[in-house]
Amino acid sequence: MGDLTEIPTDEGKRHLASVIDLHSRRVPGFVMGVHHDATLARAALCMAIAVRGGLVAGVIFHTDQGGEYTGELFAIACRSARVTQSMGPTGSALDNAAAESFNSTLEWELLRNNHFHTREEARHAVAVWIDEYNVERRHSTHGMLSPVDYERACGQQRSEQPAGEQHAQKGAA
């Protein structure tokens, strides 16, 4: 799932494009840039693909219908990675609720109490916050495990299953 949000600084706003894994709630891809566009969205997708070791064929990537996701540049990136695009209805934030919730949490926990003088200062603070979110933030839906710990636990369970069951689970994701 992907979305973009704004990060204000004294040098002007930055745009954060993030990719959220709905299974674990991990943010494997995020990029900040000056422009809110398809290039930024594609860069976040490419980072997520790299973090996942390129093993993303068959993944469904859900977004709102923002122009950064509906354009040909982003569509080509998805097709070349064998990622299926999915979009909710125009004007429906509920269909992208996990991404909206992530952005709201970022705004509440980081942006509300911090003022960034420079874009670099904002970039660094957001990167540190996302790293802590992935590694330390516990989620009640995952038995109070962080996204990274939840992925490890799921990987451990898969490695203990017979090969046929592992394949069936991967196809269901």
Backbone as CSV, one residue per row, in Angstrom:
resi,resn,N_x,N_y,N_z,CA_x,CA_y,CA_z,C_x,C_y,C_z
1,MET,0.853,-1.163,0.000,0.000,0.000,0.000,0.899,1.226,0.000
2,GLY,0.501,2.251,-0.721,1.326,3.445,-0.794,0.528,4.718,-0.641
3,ASP,1.232,5.760,-0.210,0.622,7.076,-0.082,1.727,8.117,0.030
4,LEU,1.340,9.375,-0.129,2.255,10.496,0.032,1.696,11.456,1.062
5,THR,2.594,12.144,1.767,2.203,13.179,2.714,3.263,14.270,2.689
6,GLU,2.929,15.427,3.254,3.846,16.565,3.267,4.557,16.679,4.606
7,ILE,5.822,17.093,4.533,6.630,17.353,5.715,7.083,18.813,5.619
8,PRO,6.605,19.702,6.502,6.986,21.113,6.406,8.390,21.385,6.950
9,THR,9.115,22.280,6.284,10.416,22.761,6.758,10.498,24.260,6.457
10,ASP,11.480,24.933,7.050,11.694,26.352,6.752,12.156,26.557,5.314
11,GLU,12.713,25.532,4.699,13.165,25.612,3.309,12.052,25.244,2.323
12,GLY,10.879,25.015,2.813,9.767,24.577,1.972,9.403,23.148,2.319
13,LYS,8.258,22.738,1.853,7.797,21.394,2.216,8.535,20.312,1.431
14,ARG,8.633,19.154,2.066,9.122,17.934,1.432,7.922,17.013,1.321
15,HIS,7.990,16.109,0.377,6.935,15.109,0.226,7.524,13.751,0.574
16,LEU,6.801,13.002,1.378,7.208,11.656,1.773,6.317,10.658,1.051
17,ALA,6.936,9.806,0.252,6.228,8.683,-0.373,6.594,7.447,0.424
18,SER,5.594,6.705,0.861,5.868,5.510,1.658,5.130,4.309,1.090
19,VAL,5.732,3.141,1.323,5.145,1.856,0.945,4.985,1.056,2.232
20,ILE,3.774,0.585,2.487,3.471,-0.147,3.715,3.070,-1.574,3.365
21,ASP,3.711,-2.541,4.012,3.350,-3.947,3.862,2.161,-4.206,4.790
22,LEU,1.010,-4.489,4.227,-0.185,-4.665,5.057,-0.139,-5.920,5.919
23,HIS,0.663,-6.898,5.530,0.769,-8.120,6.332,1.448,-7.829,7.667
24,SER,2.574,-7.139,7.614,3.361,-6.909,8.825,3.267,-5.485,9.357
25,ARG,2.780,-4.555,8.554,2.738,-3.119,8.848,4.123,-2.473,8.751
26,ARG,5.082,-3.186,8.203,6.421,-2.630,8.004,6.398,-1.623,6.852
27,VAL,7.248,-0.632,6.943,7.435,0.329,5.861,8.777,-0.010,5.203
28,PRO,8.760,-0.869,4.172,10.021,-1.263,3.538,10.550,-0.232,2.551
29,GLY,9.706,0.713,2.148,10.147,1.711,1.190,9.617,3.087,1.516
30,PHE,10.516,4.069,1.514,10.096,5.458,1.691,11.161,6.359,1.088
31,VAL,10.710,7.448,0.513,11.606,8.412,-0.119,11.012,9.794,0.103
32,MET,11.880,10.770,0.334,11.422,12.152,0.435,11.958,12.946,-0.739
33,GLY,11.153,13.873,-1.214,11.568,14.701,-2.331,10.829,16.019,-2.356
34,VAL,11.267,16.872,-3.257,10.679,18.200,-3.394,9.342,18.130,-4.121
35,HIS,9.222,17.209,-5.060,8.026,17.138,-5.900,7.126,15.962,-5.517
36,HIS,5.836,16.231,-5.474,4.799,15.225,-5.216,4.427,14.654,-6.585
37,ASP,5.151,13.602,-7.013,4.929,13.115,-8.379,5.204,11.618,-8.495
38,ALA,5.020,11.112,-9.707,5.192,9.681,-9.973,6.634,9.231,-9.773
39,THR,7.590,10.110,-10.022,8.998,9.748,-9.823,9.260,9.430,-8.354
40,LEU,8.691,10.221,-7.459,8.852,9.986,-6.025,8.155,8.691,-5.604
41,ALA,6.933,8.488,-6.083,6.193,7.262,-5.759,6.931,6.031,-6.277
42,ARG,7.468,6.128,-7.492,8.220,5.010,-8.071,9.478,4.725,-7.258
43,ALA,10.162,5.761,-6.793,11.379,5.569,-5.998,11.074,4.826,-4.696
44,ALA,9.947,5.148,-4.055,9.559,4.434,-2.827,9.254,2.972,-3.129
45,LEU,8.568,2.724,-4.243,8.283,1.346,-4.655,9.584,0.594,-4.924
46,CYS,10.516,1.225,-5.617,11.803,0.577,-5.922,12.586,0.265,-4.653
47,MET,12.535,1.162,-3.674,13.210,0.896,-2.400,12.578,-0.306,-1.711
48,ALA,11.254,-0.372,-1.704,10.563,-1.510,-1.079,10.920,-2.813,-1.779
49,ILE,10.990,-2.780,-3.098,11.360,-3.974,-3.866,12.777,-4.403,-3.510
50,ALA,13.693,-3.444,-3.391,15.084,-3.762,-3.037,15.166,-4.344,-1.627
51,VAL,14.441,-3.760,-0.680,14.441,-4.264,0.699,13.914,-5.692,0.747
52,ARG,12.961,-5.995,-0.120,12.404,-7.346,-0.191,13.240,-8.275,-1.070
53,GLY,14.404,-7.839,-1.483,15.292,-8.688,-2.274,14.772,-8.955,-3.674
54,GLY,13.888,-8.097,-4.160,13.346,-8.257,-5.501,12.262,-9.313,-5.611
55,LEU,11.927,-9.955,-4.519,10.949,-11.052,-4.534,9.543,-10.516,-4.277
56,VAL,8.986,-9.829,-5.276,7.676,-9.212,-5.086,6.661,-9.601,-6.157
57,ALA,7.019,-10.486,-7.069,6.088,-10.885,-8.127,4.799,-11.402,-7.504
58,GLY,3.676,-10.902,-7.997,2.381,-11.318,-7.482,1.834,-10.449,-6.371
59,VAL,2.645,-9.519,-5.880,2.189,-8.612,-4.831,1.144,-7.659,-5.406
60,ILE,0.161,-7.309,-4.604,-0.844,-6.315,-4.983,-0.491,-5.021,-4.261
61,PHE,-0.346,-3.943,-5.019,0.024,-2.642,-4.465,-1.184,-1.721,-4.556
62,HIS,-1.757,-1.371,-3.399,-2.986,-0.581,-3.351,-2.677,0.873,-3.013
63,THR,-3.338,1.786,-3.724,-3.173,3.214,-3.485,-4.504,3.920,-3.703
64,ASP,-4.477,5.222,-3.438,-5.599,6.052,-3.861,-5.406,6.338,-5.355
65,GLN,-6.253,7.161,-5.923,-6.163,7.432,-7.355,-5.424,8.732,-7.659
66,GLY,-4.446,9.052,-6.832,-3.625,10.230,-7.092,-2.867,10.075,-8.403
67,GLY,-2.621,11.193,-9.056,-1.946,11.185,-10.349,-0.583,10.521,-10.333
68,GLU,0.090,10.545,-9.181,1.406,9.905,-9.087,1.305,8.396,-9.247
69,TYR,0.137,7.827,-8.963,-0.053,6.381,-9.080,-0.795,5.966,-10.350
70,THR,-1.540,6.877,-10.953,-2.333,6.517,-12.135,-1.574,6.707,-13.440
71,GLY,-0.442,7.393,-13.385,0.323,7.668,-14.597,1.108,6.475,-15.110
72,GLU,1.568,6.610,-16.336,2.287,5.532,-17.025,3.623,5.196,-16.354
73,LEU,4.331,6.196,-15.823,5.631,5.954,-15.193,5.508,4.956,-14.043
74,PHE,4.516,5.143,-13.190,4.329,4.232,-12.059,3.805,2.881,-12.531
75,ALA,2.917,2.899,-13.503,2.359,1.643,-14.040,3.459,0.775,-14.639
76,ILE,4.395,1.386,-15.350,5.514,0.639,-15.940,6.375,0.021,-14.837
77,ALA,6.636,0.781,-13.775,7.439,0.255,-12.661,6.762,-0.963,-12.036
78,CYS,5.450,-0.886,-11.873,4.708,-2.029,-11.310,4.766,-3.230,-12.243
79,ARG,4.505,-3.002,-13.515,4.519,-4.118,-14.474,5.893,-4.777,-14.552
80,SER,6.946,-3.978,-14.565,8.285,-4.563,-14.688,8.654,-5.385,-13.454
81,ALA,8.071,-5.061,-12.293,8.317,-5.839,-11.068,7.283,-6.944,-10.882
82,ARG,6.341,-7.053,-11.829,5.239,-8.019,-11.760,4.387,-7.805,-10.508
83,VAL,4.150,-6.521,-10.226,3.298,-6.090,-9.124,1.978,-5.628,-9.724
84,THR,0.871,-6.074,-9.157,-0.457,-5.697,-9.636,-0.925,-4.438,-8.922
85,GLN,-1.320,-3.437,-9.696,-1.851,-2.212,-9.110,-3.316,-2.383,-8.735
86,SER,-3.692,-1.769,-7.624,-5.077,-1.746,-7.161,-5.348,-0.338,-6.648
87,MET,-6.515,0.202,-6.978,-6.861,1.553,-6.528,-8.287,1.592,-6.024
88,GLY,-8.470,2.347,-4.965,-9.803,2.538,-4.420,-10.570,3.573,-5.211
89,PRO,-11.840,3.745,-4.874,-12.650,4.741,-5.571,-12.143,6.162,-5.312
90,THR,-12.356,7.038,-6.265,-11.941,8.428,-6.132,-12.579,9.052,-4.898
91,GLY,-11.746,9.748,-4.116,-12.247,10.467,-2.948,-12.522,9.628,-1.720
92,SER,-12.142,8.361,-1.711,-12.407,7.486,-0.566,-11.127,7.229,0.217
93,ALA,-10.967,7.925,1.341,-9.795,7.709,2.193,-9.896,6.384,2.941
94,LEU,-11.116,5.869,3.118,-11.299,4.624,3.865,-10.641,3.438,3.174
95,ASP,-10.596,3.462,1.861,-10.016,2.361,1.105,-8.497,2.308,1.261
96,ASN,-7.915,3.398,1.700,-6.470,3.493,1.898,-6.189,3.755,3.382
97,ALA,-7.038,3.205,4.246,-7.027,3.541,5.672,-5.696,3.250,6.359
98,ALA,-5.033,2.164,6.028,-3.765,1.838,6.692,-2.703,2.883,6.382
99,ALA,-2.654,3.349,5.142,-1.690,4.387,4.769,-2.050,5.710,5.434
100,GLU,-3.333,6.038,5.456,-3.776,7.272,6.115,-3.466,7.207,7.614
101,SER,-3.644,6.050,8.221,-3.344,5.867,9.638,-1.847,6.028,9.907
102,PHE,-1.018,5.455,9.033,0.429,5.602,9.176,0.816,7.078,9.112
103,ASN,0.291,7.794,8.106,0.615,9.218,7.967,0.138,10.011,9.179
104,SER,-1.029,9.676,9.697,-1.559,10.352,10.877,-0.673,10.104,12.099
105,THR,-0.197,8.878,12.257,0.699,8.542,13.367,2.012,9.304,13.239
106,LEU,2.558,9.361,12.036,3.780,10.130,11.780,3.567,11.595,12.159
107,GLU,2.464,12.162,11.727,2.178,13.567,12.023,2.020,13.791,13.526
108,TRP,1.322,12.898,14.205,1.091,13.052,15.641,2.376,12.867,16.443
109,GLU,3.140,11.841,16.132,4.311,11.512,16.944,5.562,12.305,16.582
110,LEU,5.702,12.700,15.332,6.938,13.367,14.913,6.725,14.836,14.562
111,LEU,5.780,15.112,13.701,5.654,16.464,13.167,5.018,17.444,14.147
112,ARG,4.135,16.973,14.979,3.422,17.846,15.917,4.375,18.569,16.865
113,ASN,5.432,17.902,17.316,6.330,18.470,18.322,7.708,18.844,17.796
114,ASN,7.901,18.783,16.496,9.214,19.101,15.939,9.089,20.148,14.846
115,HIS,10.067,21.037,14.819,10.151,22.051,13.775,11.457,21.799,13.020
116,PHE,11.363,21.670,11.711,12.551,21.380,10.909,12.987,22.635,10.159
117,HIS,14.230,23.034,10.403,14.773,24.209,9.717,15.155,23.870,8.283
118,THR,15.702,22.684,8.094,16.177,22.312,6.754,15.486,21.040,6.275
119,ARG,15.532,20.851,4.985,14.981,19.626,4.403,15.784,18.415,4.855
120,GLU,17.101,18.587,4.983,17.953,17.480,5.425,17.618,17.079,6.860
121,GLU,17.368,18.060,7.707,16.976,17.784,9.092,15.671,16.973,9.119
122,ALA,14.723,17.349,8.288,13.447,16.625,8.208,13.658,15.215,7.681
123,ARG,14.475,15.080,6.641,14.733,13.764,6.053,15.330,12.823,7.091
124,HIS,16.301,13.314,7.831,16.952,12.486,8.845,15.958,12.086,9.946
125,ALA,15.170,13.038,10.430,14.208,12.746,11.503,13.158,11.734,11.048
126,VAL,12.681,11.870,9.815,11.684,10.929,9.293,12.302,9.538,9.151
127,ALA,13.534,9.466,8.645,14.199,8.166,8.479,14.383,7.470,9.826
128,VAL,14.796,8.212,10.842,14.968,7.639,12.180,13.615,7.175,12.723
129,TRP,12.576,7.996,12.546,11.248,7.641,13.045,10.733,6.369,12.368
130,ILE,10.889,6.262,11.053,10.417,5.073,10.339,11.205,3.839,10.765
131,ASP,12.506,3.987,10.978,13.300,2.852,11.452,12.786,2.385,12.815
132,GLU,12.515,3.316,13.709,11.968,2.948,15.019,10.581,2.325,14.876
133,TYR,9.781,2.848,13.964,8.448,2.300,13.705,8.555,0.836,13.273
134,ASN,9.481,0.551,12.372,9.652,-0.812,11.857,10.219,-1.772,12.891
135,VAL,11.160,-1.307,13.684,11.918,-2.191,14.575,11.351,-2.242,15.994
136,GLU,10.799,-1.125,16.474,10.413,-1.056,17.883,8.913,-0.934,18.141
137,ARG,8.186,-0.307,17.247,6.762,-0.036,17.506,5.973,-1.341,17.511
138,ARG,5.286,-1.590,18.597,4.519,-2.828,18.742,3.087,-2.613,18.243
139,HIS,2.543,-3.653,17.612,1.189,-3.588,17.069,0.321,-4.645,17.746
140,SER,-0.814,-4.221,18.255,-1.702,-5.153,18.961,-2.209,-6.249,18.028
141,THR,-2.366,-5.941,16.742,-2.847,-6.955,15.793,-1.822,-8.056,15.552
142,HIS,-0.588,-7.839,15.985,0.481,-8.826,15.797,1.021,-9.328,17.126
143,GLY,0.149,-9.413,18.113,0.577,-9.944,19.405,1.632,-9.087,20.069
144,MET,1.544,-7.779,19.867,2.472,-6.799,20.433,3.906,-6.975,19.929
145,LEU,4.047,-7.461,18.705,5.355,-7.533,18.058,5.526,-6.334,17.135
146,SER,6.769,-5.917,16.954,7.058,-4.873,15.969,6.898,-5.475,14.573
147,PRO,6.779,-4.646,13.539,6.675,-5.196,12.185,7.833,-6.134,11.821
148,VAL,9.050,-5.757,12.154,10.203,-6.603,11.825,10.157,-7.909,12.610
149,ASP,9.831,-7.841,13.898,9.734,-9.065,14.696,8.599,-9.960,14.208
150,TYR,7.501,-9.356,13.773,6.385,-10.136,13.239,6.802,-10.868,11.964
151,GLU,7.537,-10.182,11.094,8.024,-10.841,9.875,8.955,-11.998,10.213
152,ARG,9.824,-11.792,11.194,10.723,-12.874,11.618,9.924,-14.060,12.139
153,ALA,8.913,-13.784,12.957,8.084,-14.861,13.512,7.366,-15.608,12.396
154,CYS,6.859,-14.895,11.415,6.182,-15.546,10.282,7.171,-16.363,9.465
155,GLY,8.364,-15.859,9.275,9.403,-16.593,8.543,9.811,-17.844,9.273
156,GLN,9.886,-17.766,10.589,10.222,-18.924,11.417,9.148,-19.990,11.259
157,GLN,7.881,-19.582,11.288,6.785,-20.537,11.138,6.841,-21.189,9.766
158,ARG,7.131,-20.413,8.730,7.195,-20.968,7.379,8.323,-21.977,7.247
159,SER,9.473,-21.677,7.865,10.605,-22.586,7.720,10.372,-23.899,8.456
160,GLU,9.435,-23.921,9.395,9.133,-25.142,10.135,8.043,-25.974,9.468
161,GLN,7.434,-25.464,8.380,6.370,-26.184,7.690,6.944,-27.007,6.544
162,PRO,6.245,-28.082,6.162,6.642,-28.819,4.963,6.588,-27.903,3.744
163,ALA,7.399,-28.182,2.745,7.536,-27.323,1.566,6.203,-27.034,0.887
164,GLY,5.314,-27.991,0.786,4.018,-27.774,0.140,3.186,-26.727,0.852
165,GLU,3.252,-26.712,2.180,2.500,-25.719,2.941,3.116,-24.339,2.787
166,GLN,4.456,-24.262,2.688,5.103,-22.971,2.466,4.630,-22.379,1.152
167,HIS,4.585,-23.191,0.107,4.167,-22.717,-1.208,2.720,-22.238,-1.173
168,ALA,1.858,-22.966,-0.493,0.447,-22.584,-0.412,0.297,-21.256,0.321
169,GLN,1.081,-21.031,1.374,1.004,-19.775,2.110,1.473,-18.614,1.247
170,LYS,2.548,-18.785,0.499,3.055,-17.707,-0.342,2.032,-17.317,-1.390
171,GLY,1.336,-18.276,-1.936,0.328,-17.979,-2.949,-0.865,-17.246,-2.377
172,ALA,-1.110,-17.416,-1.088,-2.264,-16.770,-0.464,-1.969,-15.338,-0.060
173,ALA,-0.713,-14.949,-0.030,-0.347,-13.595,0.397,-0.737,-12.653,-0.652
